[in-house]
């Protein structure tokens, strides 16, 4: 994983969205990934990578 502390917020969001799509996640509950907050994306990313 890249050093996320140095990345601007939009780049972080795009990173998490791209990584989630790579593992087959396109939605969380009834929301598309692009509708989620950065915190929601990060939580889902860590959940999927565990």
DRENDO-1510 file (C-alpha; in Angstrom, 1 decimal, always signed):
<recs>
REC; n; res; u; v; w
REC; 1; UNK; +0.0; +0.0; +0.0 .
REC; 2; UNK; +1.2; +3.5; -0.8 .
REC; 3; UNK; +2.0; +6.1; +1.9 .
REC; 4; UNK; -1.5; +7.3; +2.3 .
REC; 5; UNK; -0.6; +10.1; +4.7 .
REC; 6; UNK; +1.0; +12.1; +1.9 .
REC; 7; UNK; -1.8; +11.7; -0.7 .
REC; 8; UNK; -4.5; +14.4; -1.1 .
REC; 9; UNK; -8.1; +13.3; -0.2 .
REC; 10; UNK; -9.3; +12.8; -3.8 .
REC; 11; UNK; -6.3; +10.6; -4.6 .
REC; 12; UNK; -7.0; +8.6; -1.5 .
REC; 13; UNK; -10.6; +8.1; -2.5 .
REC; 14; UNK; -9.6; +7.1; -6.0 .
REC; 15; UNK; -6.9; +4.7; -4.6 .
REC; 16; UNK; -9.5; +2.9; -2.4 .
REC; 17; UNK; -12.1; +2.8; -5.1 .
REC; 18; UNK; -9.6; +1.3; -7.6 .
REC; 19; UNK; -8.4; -1.3; -5.1 .
REC; 20; UNK; -11.9; -2.3; -4.1 .
REC; 21; UNK; -12.9; -2.7; -7.8 .
REC; 22; UNK; -9.8; -4.9; -8.3 .
REC; 23; UNK; -11.2; -7.4; -5.7 .
REC; 24; UNK; -14.7; -7.3; -7.1 .
REC; 25; UNK; -16.4; -4.7; -4.8 .
REC; 26; UNK; -18.6; -2.3; -6.7 .
REC; 27; UNK; -21.2; -1.3; -4.1 .
REC; 28; UNK; -21.5; -1.2; -0.3 .
REC; 29; UNK; -25.1; -1.9; +0.7 .
REC; 30; UNK; -27.1; +0.3; -1.7 .
REC; 31; UNK; -24.4; +2.8; -2.5 .
REC; 32; UNK; -21.9; +2.9; -5.3 .
REC; 33; UNK; -18.3; +3.3; -4.2 .
REC; 34; UNK; -18.1; +6.9; -5.6 .
REC; 35; UNK; -21.0; +7.8; -3.2 .
REC; 36; UNK; -19.1; +6.7; -0.1 .
REC; 37; UNK; -17.1; +8.9; +2.2 .
REC; 38; UNK; -13.3; +8.5; +2.5 .
REC; 39; UNK; -13.8; +6.9; +5.9 .
REC; 40; UNK; -16.3; +4.4; +4.5 .
REC; 41; UNK; -14.0; +3.5; +1.6 .
REC; 42; UNK; -11.1; +3.0; +3.9 .
REC; 43; UNK; -13.1; +0.8; +6.3 .
REC; 44; UNK; -14.3; -1.3; +3.4 .
REC; 45; UNK; -10.8; -1.6; +2.0 .
REC; 46; UNK; -9.4; -2.9; +5.2 .
REC; 47; UNK; -12.3; -5.3; +5.7 .
REC; 48; UNK; -11.7; -6.7; +2.2 .
REC; 49; UNK; -8.0; -7.0; +2.6 .
REC; 50; UNK; -8.2; -8.7; +6.0 .
</recs>
